[in-house]
Amino acid sequence: MTGNFRLAILSTHPIQYHAPWFRGLAAHPDLDVHVYFCHKATPQEQARAGFGVEFDWDVDLLAGYPHSFLKNIAKPAGHGRFGGFDTPEIGKIIREQKYDAVLVNGWNYKSAWQAIWAAWQSSVKVLVRGDSHLLTERTAAQRAVKWLVYRRFIPRFDACLAVGQWSREYFLHYGARPERIFSVPHVVDFEGTENDADALRRGFRRAAGLDADATTFMFCGKFVPKKRPMDFVTAVTKAAEGGAAIQGLMVGDGPLRGACEQVVAAKRGPIRFAGFLNRSKISEAYLACDALVLPSDGGETWGLVVNEAMSCGRACIVSDHVGSGPDMVRPWDTGVIYPLGEIEILAGVMKELASDAARLSDMGKMARLTAHYYTVSSAVDGVLQALGTAVSSREAVCMQ
C-alpha cells in the first residue's frame, strides 16, 4: 500500500469508546481522515438514553482528529428512531470532497443512508462497521424481513468491518463476501493504575461502604432491561447466603435502579450502589472489584466494559448472549460464560470463584494479557487493510 487514503468517517455523535480509535486513524501517515458527527448529545439526552443522570463526559472526546458537526434537521433529534439523525449535507460533502472512501458506523439511521447513497452515486468506496449479531432477539417476521432486505445491500458494501467473531458471522449470514470482511475490533484506551492500585482499591471500598476483604463482583452499565441488572442482584444475594464473604458493587444508573435498590433493601443483599461514574473515576471501581459480571441478553452486541475490566486485570463473567464472549472470555481462563438468565448457575460461579482467590487472581492476569490484543493499533490496521483492498480493487461490487 502506497500513498494516502482520504477517508470520511460518519458517526452519530461523539462516543467515549470511538475517540481513541479516531485519534489513532488521524495519526497514521497513510490516512487523511475527517470525522463527521450527526449530533451532539446534551446532558439531558444522555440521561434519556439510559444513563439515568444528566452529565457531560469529563474527558475530551474531540481532541486529536479533524471533525465537524453536521446540521441535524431531525425533529426531534437524537437516538431512538431511524429519522433521529437527518443530515442532508453529508451527501454533498461526499460528492464534492473527493474522498477515497467513507466509513459508516452502523446503518440504522437516516444519515448513514444519506452517506451510503451519495458514495454509491460518486464511486466512493463504502466501508461499514457493525457489531450486530444473530443472537439478538427478533420475531420470525422480523428475521424474514431482514433476510430479504439486508441481503440486498450488505453484499454491496466494499468492506464490512467486523468487531469480532459473531459480527463476522452476521455479515456472512446476510451475504457479505468473506474476502471483504475485515477485523476492526472494539478497543479501549484504558489502563488500570498499577503503582497505587492497592491504595485506590482500599480507598474506593471504604468510601463505597464495601467490606475490605470480601470477594467483590461488579455490575457496570445502564440499568436498562437488556443489561438484566436484577439478575446480578439476585445472584449476588443467593451466592452470599450462609455467610459467604461475597458482595456486589453496582456502577451506573438508569430506570431499573430503583427496583434493584428495593430488592436489595428487602433481602438485605450485600450490594452497594456507586451511581454513575465518569471516565476519570471508573478505573477505581474496576480496581475495587475482583471480577466483572455482565448478565446482558442478546441486545448486548459487544460490551466494552469487558475490555475495560480486563485492561484492569479483572476476570469477566458474561452470559452466553454477550457479543464479546466468544472473542475475549475463555472459560475458566479469562472468565466464565454462563447460560443467559440461569441465576443458580451464575450464583454458583460466584461462589466457586470466591472460594479460590489464587485462581481468580490468575484469571485476572490472563484477562489483562487478552485485553492487550484489543488495541487502537489493531483497529487502525484493520481499517488500512480494508482500504487497501477496497480502493485498489477494480471489481465493482454491486447487485444487478
C-alpha positions as CSV (number, residue, x, y, z in Angstrom):
1,M,0.0,0.0,0.0
2,T,1.4,3.4,-1.0
3,G,0.2,6.9,-0.8
4,N,-2.5,8.5,1.2
5,F,-6.2,7.5,1.6
6,R,-8.7,10.2,2.1
7,L,-11.3,8.8,4.5
8,A,-14.5,10.4,5.7
9,I,-16.0,8.8,8.8
10,L,-19.6,9.2,9.8
11,S,-20.7,8.7,13.4
12,T,-23.9,9.6,15.1
13,H,-22.3,11.5,18.0
14,P,-19.1,11.7,20.0
15,I,-18.7,8.3,21.8
16,Q,-16.2,7.7,24.5
17,Y,-15.1,4.4,23.0
18,H,-14.6,5.8,19.5
19,A,-12.4,8.8,20.3
20,P,-9.1,6.8,20.8
21,W,-9.7,4.9,17.5
22,F,-10.4,8.2,15.7
23,R,-7.1,9.6,17.1
24,G,-5.2,6.6,16.0
25,L,-6.6,6.8,12.5
26,A,-5.8,10.5,12.3
27,A,-2.2,9.9,13.4
28,H,-1.4,7.4,10.8
29,P,0.8,8.8,8.0
30,D,-1.1,6.9,5.2
31,L,-4.5,8.4,6.2
32,D,-6.2,11.8,5.7
33,V,-9.2,11.5,8.0
34,H,-12.2,13.7,8.8
35,V,-14.9,12.6,11.2
36,Y,-18.4,13.9,10.7
37,F,-20.8,13.8,13.6
38,C,-24.6,13.9,13.1
39,H,-25.4,15.3,16.5
40,K,-24.0,16.5,19.9
41,A,-25.9,15.0,22.7
42,T,-27.0,17.3,25.6
43,P,-26.7,16.2,29.2
44,Q,-30.5,15.8,29.2
45,E,-30.3,13.5,26.1
46,Q,-27.6,11.4,27.8
47,A,-30.0,10.8,30.7
48,R,-32.9,9.8,28.4
49,A,-30.6,7.4,26.5
50,G,-30.5,5.2,29.6
51,F,-27.7,6.6,31.7
52,G,-30.3,7.9,34.1
53,V,-28.4,11.1,35.1
54,E,-27.6,14.3,33.2
55,F,-23.9,14.7,32.5
56,D,-21.1,15.6,30.1
57,W,-18.1,13.3,29.8
58,D,-15.1,14.6,31.8
59,V,-12.6,13.7,29.2
60,D,-12.1,15.4,25.8
61,L,-13.8,13.2,23.1
62,L,-12.9,15.6,20.2
63,A,-9.2,16.3,20.6
64,G,-6.6,14.7,18.3
65,Y,-8.5,14.4,15.0
66,P,-10.3,16.6,12.5
67,H,-14.0,16.7,12.9
68,S,-17.2,18.6,12.1
69,F,-20.7,18.6,13.4
70,L,-23.3,18.3,10.6
71,K,-26.6,20.2,10.7
72,N,-29.2,17.7,12.0
73,I,-32.6,18.7,10.8
74,A,-34.5,15.9,12.5
75,K,-37.3,16.9,14.8
76,P,-36.9,15.6,17.4
77,A,-33.2,14.9,17.0
78,G,-31.3,12.1,18.7
79,H,-31.4,8.4,19.3
80,G,-34.4,6.1,19.4
81,R,-35.7,6.2,15.8
82,F,-34.4,5.9,12.3
83,G,-35.0,9.6,11.5
84,G,-33.4,11.0,14.6
85,F,-30.2,11.8,12.6
86,D,-31.0,13.5,9.3
87,T,-28.1,15.4,7.8
88,P,-28.6,16.0,4.1
89,E,-25.3,17.9,3.7
90,I,-23.3,14.8,4.2
91,G,-24.3,13.8,0.6
92,K,-22.9,17.0,-0.8
93,I,-19.7,16.6,1.2
94,I,-19.0,13.1,-0.1
95,R,-19.8,14.1,-3.7
96,E,-17.6,17.1,-3.6
97,Q,-14.6,16.4,-1.3
98,K,-13.1,13.6,-3.4
99,Y,-12.8,11.1,-0.6
100,D,-11.5,7.6,-1.5
101,A,-13.9,6.0,0.9
102,V,-16.5,6.7,3.6
103,L,-16.6,4.7,6.8
104,V,-20.1,4.5,8.3
105,N,-20.6,3.3,11.8
106,G,-23.8,1.3,11.6
107,W,-26.7,1.7,9.2
108,N,-29.8,2.0,11.3
109,Y,-30.2,5.8,11.0
110,K,-31.1,8.1,8.1
111,S,-27.8,9.9,8.0
112,A,-26.0,6.7,7.3
113,W,-28.0,6.1,4.2
114,Q,-27.6,9.7,3.1
115,A,-23.9,9.0,3.1
116,I,-24.1,5.5,1.6
117,W,-26.3,6.6,-1.3
118,A,-24.0,9.6,-2.0
119,A,-21.0,7.3,-2.0
120,W,-22.6,4.8,-4.4
121,Q,-23.5,7.6,-6.8
122,S,-20.0,9.1,-6.6
123,S,-17.9,5.9,-7.0
124,V,-16.6,6.4,-3.4
125,K,-16.0,3.2,-1.6
126,V,-18.2,2.3,1.3
127,L,-16.8,0.7,4.5
128,V,-19.4,-0.2,7.1
129,R,-18.5,-1.2,10.7
130,G,-21.0,-3.1,12.7
131,D,-21.3,-5.2,15.9
132,S,-24.7,-6.8,15.4
133,H,-25.0,-10.5,15.9
134,L,-27.6,-13.2,15.3
135,L,-28.4,-13.8,19.0
136,T,-30.3,-10.6,19.4
137,E,-33.9,-11.5,19.9
138,R,-36.1,-11.0,16.9
139,T,-39.5,-12.3,15.9
140,A,-39.8,-14.7,13.0
141,A,-41.4,-12.0,10.9
142,Q,-38.5,-9.5,11.7
143,R,-35.9,-12.1,10.7
144,A,-37.7,-12.8,7.5
145,V,-37.9,-9.2,6.5
146,K,-34.2,-8.6,7.5
147,W,-33.2,-11.6,5.4
148,L,-34.9,-10.2,2.3
149,V,-33.8,-6.6,2.8
150,Y,-30.3,-7.0,4.3
151,R,-29.2,-9.4,1.6
152,R,-29.9,-6.6,-1.0
153,F,-27.5,-4.1,0.5
154,I,-24.8,-5.8,2.6
155,P,-23.2,-7.5,-0.4
156,R,-22.8,-4.1,-2.0
157,F,-20.5,-2.7,0.8
158,D,-16.9,-2.6,-0.4
159,A,-15.7,-3.6,3.1
160,C,-17.5,-4.9,6.2
161,L,-15.6,-4.1,9.4
162,A,-16.4,-6.8,11.9
163,V,-15.6,-6.2,15.6
164,G,-15.5,-9.9,16.4
165,Q,-16.5,-13.5,15.6
166,W,-20.2,-13.0,15.9
167,S,-20.3,-9.8,13.8
168,R,-18.3,-11.6,11.1
169,E,-20.9,-14.4,11.1
170,Y,-23.6,-11.8,10.9
171,F,-22.1,-10.2,7.8
172,L,-21.7,-13.6,6.2
173,H,-25.2,-14.6,7.1
174,Y,-26.5,-11.6,5.1
175,G,-24.4,-12.2,2.0
176,A,-21.1,-10.4,2.6
177,R,-18.2,-11.9,0.7
178,P,-15.6,-13.4,3.1
179,E,-12.7,-11.6,1.4
180,R,-14.4,-8.3,2.1
181,I,-14.8,-8.8,5.8
182,F,-12.0,-7.2,7.9
183,S,-11.3,-7.3,11.6
184,V,-11.7,-3.9,13.3
185,P,-12.1,-4.8,16.9
186,H,-13.8,-2.8,19.6
187,V,-11.0,-1.3,21.7
188,V,-10.5,1.0,24.7
189,D,-7.6,3.3,25.5
190,F,-7.8,2.4,29.1
191,E,-5.3,1.1,31.6
192,G,-5.7,0.3,35.3
193,T,-3.4,2.3,37.6
194,E,-0.6,-0.1,38.6
195,N,1.5,2.0,41.0
196,D,-1.2,2.8,43.6
197,A,-3.7,0.1,42.8
198,D,-3.9,-1.3,46.3
199,A,-4.4,2.2,47.8
200,L,-7.1,3.1,45.3
201,R,-8.8,-0.3,45.9
202,R,-8.9,0.2,49.6
203,G,-10.0,3.8,49.4
204,F,-12.8,3.1,47.0
205,R,-14.1,0.2,49.0
206,R,-14.1,2.3,52.2
207,A,-15.9,5.2,50.5
208,A,-18.5,2.8,49.0
209,G,-19.2,1.0,52.2
210,L,-17.8,-2.3,50.9
211,D,-16.1,-4.9,53.1
212,A,-12.4,-4.6,52.7
213,D,-11.8,-8.4,52.3
214,A,-14.9,-9.9,50.7
215,T,-14.8,-11.1,47.1
216,T,-16.5,-8.3,45.2
217,F,-18.4,-8.8,41.9
218,M,-19.2,-5.7,39.9
219,F,-22.0,-4.7,37.5
220,C,-21.2,-1.7,35.4
221,G,-23.6,-0.2,32.9
222,K,-27.0,1.3,32.3
223,F,-29.8,0.0,34.5
224,V,-31.9,-1.0,31.5
225,P,-33.7,-4.2,30.6
226,K,-31.2,-5.6,28.1
227,K,-28.5,-5.4,30.8
228,R,-30.6,-7.5,33.2
229,P,-29.3,-5.8,36.4
230,M,-31.8,-7.8,38.5
231,D,-30.0,-11.0,37.5
232,F,-26.9,-9.6,39.2
233,V,-28.8,-8.6,42.3
234,T,-30.4,-12.0,42.7
235,A,-27.3,-13.9,42.0
236,V,-25.1,-12.0,44.5
237,T,-27.7,-12.3,47.2
238,K,-28.0,-16.0,46.6
239,A,-24.2,-16.5,46.4
240,A,-23.8,-14.7,49.8
241,E,-26.4,-16.9,51.6
242,G,-24.9,-18.7,54.6
243,G,-22.4,-16.0,55.3
244,A,-20.1,-16.4,52.3
245,A,-17.7,-13.5,52.0
246,I,-19.3,-12.2,48.8
247,Q,-20.6,-8.8,47.9
248,G,-21.7,-6.8,44.9
249,L,-20.9,-3.3,43.5
250,M,-23.3,-1.8,41.0
251,V,-21.9,1.1,39.0
252,G,-24.3,3.1,36.8
253,D,-27.8,4.4,36.8
254,G,-31.0,4.2,34.8
255,P,-34.7,3.3,35.0
256,L,-34.2,-0.1,36.8
257,R,-32.0,1.2,39.6
258,G,-34.9,1.9,41.9
259,A,-36.3,-1.6,41.6
260,C,-32.8,-3.1,42.2
261,E,-32.4,-1.0,45.3
262,Q,-35.8,-2.1,46.6
263,V,-34.9,-5.8,46.3
264,V,-31.5,-5.2,47.9
265,A,-33.2,-3.4,50.8
266,A,-35.9,-6.1,51.2
267,K,-33.5,-9.0,51.1
268,R,-30.7,-7.2,52.9
269,G,-28.4,-8.1,50.0
270,P,-24.7,-7.3,50.3
271,I,-24.7,-4.9,47.4
272,R,-23.6,-1.2,47.2
273,F,-24.7,1.3,44.6
274,A,-22.0,3.7,43.4
275,G,-24.2,5.5,40.9
276,F,-22.9,6.9,37.6
277,L,-19.1,7.3,37.4
278,N,-17.5,9.4,34.8
279,R,-14.4,8.4,32.8
280,S,-11.8,9.8,35.2
281,K,-13.2,7.7,38.1
282,I,-14.3,4.4,36.6
283,S,-10.9,2.7,36.8
284,E,-11.0,3.0,40.6
285,A,-14.3,0.9,40.6
286,Y,-12.7,-1.8,38.5
287,L,-9.7,-1.9,40.8
288,A,-12.0,-2.2,43.8
289,C,-13.7,-5.3,42.5
290,D,-12.4,-8.8,41.9
291,A,-14.5,-9.7,38.8
292,L,-17.0,-8.1,36.4
293,V,-20.4,-9.6,35.7
294,L,-22.3,-8.8,32.5
295,P,-25.6,-10.7,32.6
296,S,-27.0,-9.0,29.4
297,D,-29.2,-10.5,26.8
298,G,-28.6,-10.5,23.0
299,G,-29.1,-6.8,22.8
300,E,-25.5,-6.5,24.2
301,T,-23.8,-6.6,20.8
302,W,-20.3,-6.4,22.5
303,G,-20.0,-5.0,26.0
304,L,-17.0,-2.7,26.1
305,V,-17.0,-2.9,29.9
306,V,-15.4,-6.3,29.3
307,N,-12.4,-4.6,27.6
308,E,-12.2,-2.1,30.4
309,A,-12.3,-4.7,33.2
310,M,-9.7,-6.9,31.5
311,S,-7.4,-3.9,31.0
312,C,-7.5,-3.6,34.8
313,G,-6.7,-7.2,35.3
314,R,-10.2,-8.4,36.2
315,A,-11.8,-11.7,35.1
316,C,-15.3,-11.4,33.5
317,I,-18.4,-13.5,33.9
318,V,-20.7,-12.9,30.9
319,S,-23.9,-14.5,29.7
320,D,-23.8,-16.6,26.5
321,H,-25.6,-13.9,24.6
322,V,-23.0,-11.1,25.2
323,G,-21.2,-10.3,21.9
324,S,-17.6,-10.1,23.3
325,G,-17.8,-13.6,24.9
326,P,-16.5,-15.7,22.1
327,D,-13.6,-13.4,21.5
328,M,-12.5,-12.3,24.9
329,V,-13.8,-14.8,27.5
330,R,-12.0,-18.1,27.6
331,P,-13.9,-20.3,30.1
332,W,-12.0,-20.5,33.4
333,D,-9.0,-18.8,31.9
334,T,-10.1,-15.1,31.5
335,G,-13.6,-15.5,32.8
336,V,-16.7,-17.6,32.7
337,I,-19.6,-17.8,30.2
338,Y,-22.9,-19.0,31.7
339,P,-26.4,-19.5,30.1
340,L,-28.5,-16.4,29.9
341,G,-30.9,-16.0,32.8
342,E,-29.7,-19.0,34.8
343,I,-29.3,-17.3,38.1
344,E,-28.5,-20.5,40.0
345,I,-25.6,-21.2,37.7
346,L,-24.3,-17.6,38.0
347,A,-24.5,-17.7,41.7
348,G,-22.6,-21.0,41.7
349,V,-19.9,-19.5,39.6
350,M,-19.6,-16.6,42.0
351,K,-19.2,-18.9,45.0
352,E,-16.7,-21.1,43.2
353,L,-14.5,-18.1,42.3
354,A,-14.8,-16.6,45.7
355,S,-13.6,-19.8,47.3
356,D,-10.3,-19.8,45.3
357,A,-8.6,-16.4,45.5
358,A,-5.5,-17.6,43.8
359,R,-7.4,-18.9,40.8
360,L,-9.4,-15.7,40.5
361,S,-6.2,-13.7,40.6
362,D,-4.6,-15.9,37.8
363,M,-7.7,-15.4,35.7
364,G,-7.3,-11.7,36.1
365,K,-3.8,-11.8,34.9
366,M,-4.8,-13.7,31.8
367,A,-7.6,-11.3,31.2
368,R,-5.1,-8.4,31.2
369,L,-3.0,-10.2,28.6
370,T,-6.1,-10.8,26.4
371,A,-7.0,-7.1,26.6
372,H,-3.6,-6.2,25.1
373,Y,-4.7,-7.8,21.8
374,Y,-7.6,-5.3,21.5
375,T,-5.6,-2.2,20.9
376,V,-6.1,1.0,18.9
377,S,-3.3,0.0,16.6
378,S,-5.1,-3.3,15.7
379,A,-8.3,-1.4,14.9
380,V,-6.3,1.1,12.8
381,D,-4.6,-1.8,10.9
382,G,-7.9,-3.3,10.1
383,V,-9.2,-0.1,8.5
384,L,-6.0,0.2,6.5
385,Q,-6.3,-3.4,5.2
386,A,-9.9,-2.7,4.2
387,L,-9.0,0.5,2.4
388,G,-6.1,-1.2,0.7
389,T,-8.4,-3.9,-0.7
390,A,-11.4,-1.7,-1.5
391,V,-9.7,1.2,-3.1
392,S,-7.3,-0.8,-5.1
393,S,-9.9,-3.2,-6.3
394,R,-11.1,-2.7,-9.9
395,E,-14.1,-5.0,-9.5
396,A,-17.4,-3.3,-9.0
397,V,-19.3,-4.8,-6.1
398,C,-22.9,-4.3,-6.9
399,M,-26.1,-6.2,-7.2
400,Q,-27.8,-6.3,-10.6
